[in-house]
């Protein structure tokens, strides 16, 4: 095939060439103009506003990763560490790194011995987080699991181990309600102003001292400056700023004393409070059953939480400050103080107890059915005669009793720095009017005089009251912390005793009461002879708080009364009698008798306290003459 | 027709070749910088681009060896082939990023809208060469070239690839203005065109295209959505300062903040790493190439050569200008690559073929009229 001829070439007409040239010149001018436009724009971006864009590009690529700071230690009053930190290992999942997530999660579930749906739920819950943010699949794995995961590292792409400082409870559930626990900050907490610097996922004190002193304990987070790509994945570390540990909290608690109290209460539900009478410092804050703090590390499981909620022994309640119980006979201290101070009786005035007092159309019984016979002030307190205090109470009237009770710190919060403290109830005519819109019945005064009826107190309130009665009349605010020190040992804050004022009542009347309380423990007729120690003089008052009306359980033998209907047992006490140092208050829920149930707990605490103080073991009980089985106060 | 005249070798345009080589080498180095962190995608992209360059050089050499006047007989078959390819892409093409632009040839994924640009230039040059202008084109005279442009325009806009479609429009406008238009025609067109804009906005543009324009007018309104490209690109260019962050050290590009950084936003990577200094050099290189191309046009031996060279130059100019203006935030993001510099085989082959045509015209400027 012959090549096709090319189209004929026509030389360009000179006139037209001139015109085309002219148009090419115009095009050139336009092109140069557009080049100038682009160069100007380039100058504007890179020179004129270059610094601004340079800064923007800096922020663009640096991500600041926060490193949790080790929390401050919690120590007892002697400097003994109670709670420190240990590394905690969490399993985290980075979905971006995993090509075959289903298989990996399946394998991981097997290693973690966890149902696969639990892991998938966690992954699903985190779908709204940025893609680079790892999801925590399991917290605080043990050493074996950690080794298993590290060994299978290659077959588990996307799975990483994260190390975080975590609480180490050296004494287990030691003072668990008091120290509280940590947990991941909740969305609601994140809204609060006090947590303004916190971020989702941070650990924060949820209860007790851990929460109250959060700002001292938390420390300063470290910062890891990472260069990241647009997806947020780490490229390299640019700068590391180490975290700064939190401050140490030196509690007023005494490890040894607290442990003795906890051991003595091991099989009981209730509370023990020990306070230094001249400072208000708390040496023991024990509420049983304890919380198992280890369960809270890394978030408590739903089943464990429900178990706690439904436990009839109410382990979630901090009974020292939240448990409100009728004080029973321990309240006779208040009635006695009011009666002498108000002058409605003299110490020598006597009343006759025939086992009951008839008032109106009702019979008010004494716990001792046979009656105490003729009793004066001293014997009435020592033997806890109800009829005596019915009579005294009637003479005083409820409002006078309330006045003294209030001055002793009852019926209102003690002001301890812990949250959710309860104030108890001290009834009065105005209180009843406001609360029930009803007039006060005189008969009700009789119940109040012996600490029953509407009266409710917390163990901490009674302990503080006892301290005020025996320290010369000063009501101290309960203190939990001696001082806060920085990691370098520098003292940041010290706490000195705070007085909430003087109580009502003359020194004379306080002396009379103190003597009577000593005889409660040490005289043959006393209700707490079991507490007696050979070389330390202890004073105290027993109490039994009725849970239900007698008629419901009347006639039943003590053992056959259902647990929840049994009376609460109180014992509030102090020692040494000559110059009191500590006040010890014990409450045993449904313990039935103050002397026999609560007394031995207080005794164990006193024994330990003086052993520690004197550095020697006090004589064992064997040297004491055996105590005759006592009559039981109802 | 294929007799090769030895005089042609003497007329080889070394200036043009030099300029193309500079841009090619710089472009390859830049593609390496923006893609070397991706180690897991088979053949590295700069190697692929180098292969396209070698293949494109062979194509250009083939084009150079054949007198460009052969196109006067081939223009309609080429045009029909182009339309068929565009139809095929639209009906059976591979969808990437929501647009049907690709035809898979097994060894190569062809984007037919790229050669379509050059084929339109050839078609229009042939048409205007044959048509006697006389006192200038009337509106009626423009009906045929407008139809010739409108067909591929619609097919490409339908993919949808508005950037390339508009580019066809710009090339058509440039070439039509270059041949003589009557003043009345020009005035009518201007008025008609302006009044069409709001209608096009309402009925022709897809929502995402409307959004792109809106975003361009105010990118900070939507910094993580459609404004993201413009903002990140401006940060990349601006943070280059005078001498840049250094080769392979541009954080915007290396850390993946910059999208499409080896294709449409390749210049941003360059500007970030080489600064004002390097960017000015590159832009000057482009405009030198473009002005040199106009010089080739006016020195062509015949009017077809003039029109063809002018068409190729306008094609390269509009791509370069739109791309540069786009990455510097002067125009909306429309997806037009920077010729010879952005990664992409179809675009590179097309532009090299176009440059081959320029060379062809240049080399034959003294050849006699037979």
Interface residues (C-beta under 8 A of the other chain):
Chain A: X3 X4 X6 X7 X9 X10 X11 X12 X16 X19 X20 X21 X23 X24 X27 X28 X31 X32 X34 X35 X37 X38 X39 X41 X42 X43 X45 X46 X47 X49 X50 X51 X52 X53 X54 X56 X57 X60 X61 X227 X228 X229 X230 X231 X235
Chain B: X1 X2 X67 X69 X70 X72 X73 X174 X177 X178 X180 X232 X234 X235 X236 X237 X238 X239 X240 X241 X242 X251 X252 X255 X256 X257 X271 X272 X275 X276 X279 X280 X283 X284 X287 X290 X291 X294 X297 X298 X301 X302 X303 X304 X306 X310 X314 X317 X321 X324 X325 X328 X329 X330 X369 X370
